[in-house]
Amino acid sequence: MIYDLVGKRAWFFVVSAIILIPGLISLALPGGLHPGIDFVSGSIMTLQFEQPVEQSALRQAFADLGHSEAIVQRAGDGTYIVRTTTLQAESRDAVGNVLSGSERQRVQDQLGGRFGPLTVPTFDQVSPIVAAEIVRNSVIAVLVACLGILLYLWWAFRHVAESWRYGVCAVVALIHDALAVLGIFSILGRLFAIELDALFITAVLTVIGFSVHDTIVVFDRIRENSIRHAGESFEDIVNHSLMQTLGRSLTTSLTVLLTLFTLWLFGGVTIRNFVLALLIGITSGTYSSIFNASMLLVVWETKKFGTLFGKATGRVPAASGA
């Protein structure tokens, strides 16, 4: 007996709403997302102390130095990653004489005098111009990816009537996944001050690719079954296709998620947010490919826009595909 997934589409849409709405509210209100220095400019440095240093004491030290906005993250025993606004470079007169040393050196000297010997293995600084360019390029990359996916699916399913619908449904599903990642990170930003860096955009693009890959597998099976079972209703064809691909999709996603979870636990603080974004996005991508994209296609193909959610329990009457 084949379980009726399509007939339960109301529940799947409701689950998506429950996941997305809190995140969208958080995104709409100020103070949710915390862009890192890649997007708003600033300085980031790694500090390694020879003696034990309390995180709260280091944060207070930066406040005393005029950087109360500093974000201090522990990265290991005696090692911290600190993000601040832009540290001023040294100033020189017209003939090249140093008028005042760099703020970075002043911070390093003050911390050394307060906590003992330290080293700065890495120091990066992003200017406002570069930050603005990163934001612009990131938005363009996401938009180009969505457009490319829409056009590719339109072409790949060109032998199916109204093939562009497949592309639109896939793009809607990947937008669902991107919003899920953004919304959850907005909530986490409010709770734990988690920052977004350039790797976050990489994670979003990876999630988009994974989501579309899974959606194409389902849609391709729908196309095959539409030919094999031409006399059946479109709802039944989609339901058969989902049951045939469900095990493969879940198994593939589970292996990826287990690997990512291990990487999140042991991969280090520098990639933890990147891996977390992938964990959220791939989970959402697996769900949306199976339970959103296909269900939207059913609603569109059967032209049941007035009954988008169908029935919460039991099947809606079948209708032939458009």
LODRENVEX-44180 format. One record per residue: x, y, z of N, C-alpha, C in turn. Coordinates in steps of 0.1 Angstrom, whole numbers, plus 5000, padded with zeros to 4 digits. Layout:
REM LODRENVEX-44180
XYZXYZXYZ
...
REM end
This chain:
REM LODRENVEX-44180
500849885000500050005000500950125000
500650224991501450344990500850454999
501650505007501150615016500850735008
499750805012499350925005499951045010
501151085004501851205008501151325002
500751314990500251434983498951474990
498151384995496951415002497151485015
498351475021498651535034499451665032
499451725020500251845017499951955026
498751965032498452075041499452075053
499751965058500651955070502051995066
502451965054503752005050503952155048
502852215042502852365041502852425055
502052365064502052425078503352415085
504052305083505352285089506352395084
506252415071507152525065506852655070
505552685072505152815078505652835092
505552725100506052725114507552755114
508252695105509752715104510052855100
509352905089509753035083509253155090
508053155095507453275101508253335112
508653265122509453325133510753395127
511453325118512653375112512353505104
511253505096510853625088510553745097
509953715109509653825118510953875124
511853785127513153825132513953905122
513853865109514553945098513954085096
512554095098511954215096512254315107
512554275119512854355130514354385130
514754505134516154535134516954465145
518254435143519054375153519154225152
518654165141518654015140519953965135
520153985122521353945115522554035120
523653965122524954035127525954025116
526054115106527054105096528454115102
529354025097530754035102531554145094
532854145096533654245090533654235075
533454115070533354095055532354185049
531254215056530154295051530054435056
530654465068530454605073531854665076
532854605072534254655075534654635089
535954635092536354615106537654535106
538054495118539254415120538954285127
539754185124539654055131541054005133
541253965146542653915149542553795158
543553705157543653595166544753625176
544353605189545353635200545653505207
546953475209547353355216548153405228
547653375240548353415253549053295259
550253325265551053215271550453185285
549753275291549153255304547653245302
546953175312545453175311544853305312
543853335303543153465303541653435303
540953505312539453485312538853565300
537853505294537153575283536553705287
535953715299535353835303536353945306
537553905311538653995314539154055301
539253975290539754015278538754115271
537454085272536454175267536454305274
536654305287536754435295538054515291
539054445288540354505284540154585271
539354525261539054595249538154715251
537254695260536354805264537154925269
538154895278538954995283539855065273
540054995262540855055251540055125241
538755145244537855215235537055125225
537054995227536454905218535454815225
534454885231533354815238532554725229
532654755215531854675206532554535202
533754515208534554405204533854275207
533854175198533354045200534453945202
534453885214535553795218535053655218
535753565210535353425209536553335213
536253245222537353155226537553045214
538753025210539052935200539952815204
540252815217541152705223541752755236
542552675242543252725254544152835252
543852955257544653075256544553135242
543653095234543553145220542153205219
542053335213540853405211540753465198
539553475192539353545180538553675184
539053785180538453915184538153995172
536854045171536454125160536154265166
536654365159536454505164536154595151
535754715154535754815143537154835138
537254905127538554925120539554985129
540754915131541854975139542655065130
542955185135543555285127545055245124
545455275112546855255108547755365114
549055345114549955455119549855575110
550055695116550055815108551455875106
551655935095552955985092552856135086
553856215088553856345083554256345068
554456465062554756475048556056415044
557056405053558356355050558456205054
557456155060557456015063557755975078
557856075086558056055100556856005107
556955905116555755845122555255945133
554055985132553456075142552755995153
552155885149551555805160551555665154
551755565163551855425159550455375156
550455255150549155195147548355155159
547055155158546255115169546354965172
546654885162546854745164548054725173
549154795171550254775180549954825194
549254935195548854985208548054885216
547054825209546254725215547054605220
547954565211548854445214549754475226
550254595226551154635238550354635251
549154695250548354715262547954575268
547554485258547154355263548354275268
549454285262550654225267551054265281
550954395283551254445297550254405307
549054375303547954335312547854185314
548054105304547953965305549153885303
550253945300551553875298551753855283
552853785279553253765265552153705257
552053765245551053715235551553725221
550953645212551353655198550053685190
550153735178548953765169549253685156
548853555156549153475143548453535131
547253585132546553635121545853775124
545953865114545253995115544754035102
543354055101542754095088541954215090
541954305080541154425081540454445067
539154475068538354495056537854645056
538154715045537754855043536254855040
535554975042534154985039533854965024
534855005015534654995001534654844997
535554765003535654625000534354555005
533954595017532754535024531554555015
531354675010530254705001530254624988
531454604983531554524971531254374973
531654324985531354194989529854174990
529154264996527654254997527054254984
527454344975526854354962527154224954
528354184954528654054946527953934952
527753934965526953824971525553814966
524953934966523553944962523453904947
524353954939524353914925524553764923
525453704931525753564929524453484932
523753514942522553444946521453464935
521253584930520253604920520653534907
521853534903522353464891522153314892
522453264904522253124906520753084905
519853164910518453134909517953144895
518453244887518053264873518553144865
519853104867520452994860519652864862
519252844875518552724878517152724871
516452834871515152844865515352814850
516252874843516452854829516952704826
517752654834518252514832517052414833
516252424843515152334845514052354834
513952474830513052504819513452424806
514752424804515352354792515352204795
515752154807515852014809514451944808
513352014812512051954811511252014799
511952044788511352114777510352024770
510451894772509551794765508251774773
508151844785506951834793506151964791
504851944790504052064789504152164800
504252284797504452394807505652364816
506852334809508052294816508552404826
508252534823508752644831508152634845
507052564847506452544860507452464869
508152374864509052294872510152384877
510652474868511752564872511252654883
510052714882509552804892509352734905
508752614905508552544918509952514924
510952474916512252454922512852574928
512652694921513252814927512452854939
511152834940510452864952510952774964
511252654961511752564971513152614976
514052654967515352694971515252834979
514252914975514053044983513553004997
512752904998512352855011513552815019
514552745013515652705021516552815025
516752915015517553035019516953115030
515653125030514953205040515053125053
514952995053515152915065516452945072
517552945064518852965069518953105074
518553205067518653345071517853365084
516553315084515753335095516253275108
516753155107517353085119518653155124
519453205114520653275118520253415124
519153475120518753595126518353575140
517653465143517253435157518453405165
519353325159520653295167521453415169
521353515159522153635161521553715173
520253715175519653775187520053705200
520153575199520353495212521853485215
522653465205524053435207525053525200
524553635194525353725186526253655176
525653555169526453485158526553585146
527753585141528053675130527953605116
527753685106527753625092529053675085
529753585079530953625071530853575057
531853595049531853555035531553405033
531953325042531653185041530153155042
529453245048527953225049527353225035
527753315027527253325013527653195006
528853145008529253015002528252905007
527952905020527052805025525652815018
525152945017523852955010523852904996
524852934988524952884975525052734974
525752674984525852534985524552474987
523752534997522452485000521552494988
521652604980520752614968521052504958
522352474956522752364947522252234952
522352204965521852074970520352064969
519652174972518252174972517752144957
518352214948517952184934518252044929
519451994933519851864930518751764934
518351774947517251684952515951704945
515651824942514351854935514351794921
515451804914515551754901515351604901
515851534911515651384912514151354913
513451424921512051404922511251444910
511551554904510951604892511151504880
512351454879512651364868511851234869
511751194881510851074883509451104880
508951224883507551264879507451264864
508451314857508351314843508351174837
509151084842509150944837507750874840
507250894852505950834856504850894848
504951014844503851084836503751014823
504850954818504750884805504350734807
504850674818504450534821503050514825
502550614833501150604838500350724833
500250734820499550844814498050854817
497450744821496050744824495750784838
496750794847496450824861496450974863
495851014874495751154878497151204881
497351334880498751384883499051374897
498051384906498351364920498851224923
498251124917498750984919500150964914
500451034902501751014896502851074905
502551194911503451264920503651174932
502551124937502651044950503550914947
503350854936504150734933505650774932
505850894925507250934923507950964937
507251034946507751064959508150934966
507250844966507550714973508750644968
508950654954510050584948511350654951
511350784953512650854955512850894970
511850864979511950914993513150845000
513350714998514350645005515750695001
515950714988517250764983517550904988
516550994988516751134992517151135007
516351065015516651065029518051005033
518350895026519650835029520850925025
520750985013521751075008521951195018
520851255022520851365031521351325045
521051215049521451165063522951155063
523551095053524951075053525751205052
525151305045525751435044525651505058
524451495064524251565077525151505088
525351375088526151315098527651365096
528051375084529451425081529551565086
528551655083528551795087528551805102
527751725109527651735123528951705130
529651605124530951565130531951685127
531851745116532651865112532351985121
531051995125530652105134531252085148
531251965152531751935165533251945166
534051905156535451895157536251985147
535552055139536152125128536852255132
536552305144537152435148536152545147
536452655155535552765156535452845143
536552845135536552935123535552895112
535152765112534252715102532952665108
532752695121531552635128530252695123
530252825121529052895115528752855101
529752835093529652785080528952645079
529452555088528952425088527552425094
527252515104525852525109524952565098
525352665090524452705079524152585069
525152505067524952395058524052295064
524152265077523252175084521852215083
521552345086520252395085519752395071
520552435062520052445048519852315041
520652215044520552085037519352015043
519152025056517951975062516652035056
516652165055515552235049515452195034
516552185027516552145013515952005010
516251915019515751785018514151785019
513751865030512351875032511551945021
512152055016511452135006511352054993
512451984989512451914977511351804976
511051744988510151634988508751684991
508651775001507351815006506851955002
507652034995507152164991507152174976
508252154969508352174955507352084947
507251954951506351864944504951894947
504651944959503251974963502752104956
503752194955503352314947503152284932
503852194927503652144913502352084911
501852004921500551944921499452044921
499552144929498552254930498552324917
499652354911499752434899499252344887
499652224886499252144875497752104875
497252084887495752054888494952174889
495552294889494852424890493952434902
494352384913493552384925494052494934
494152614929494752724936493852764948
492552744946491552784957491652684968
492252564966492452464977493852434978
494652534980496152524980496552414990
495952415002496352325012495552195011
494652175002493952055000493252025013
493251895018492651855030493751815040
493551845052494551815062494651665064
493551595062493551455063492751395051
493251305044492551255032492851325020
492551255008492951314995491851404990
492251504983491351584975490951514963
489851544956489551464944490551484934
490851384926491851384916491451464904
492451524897492151594885493251564875
492951574863493951554852494951664852
496151634847497151744846496851844835
497351964837497052074827497952054815
REM end
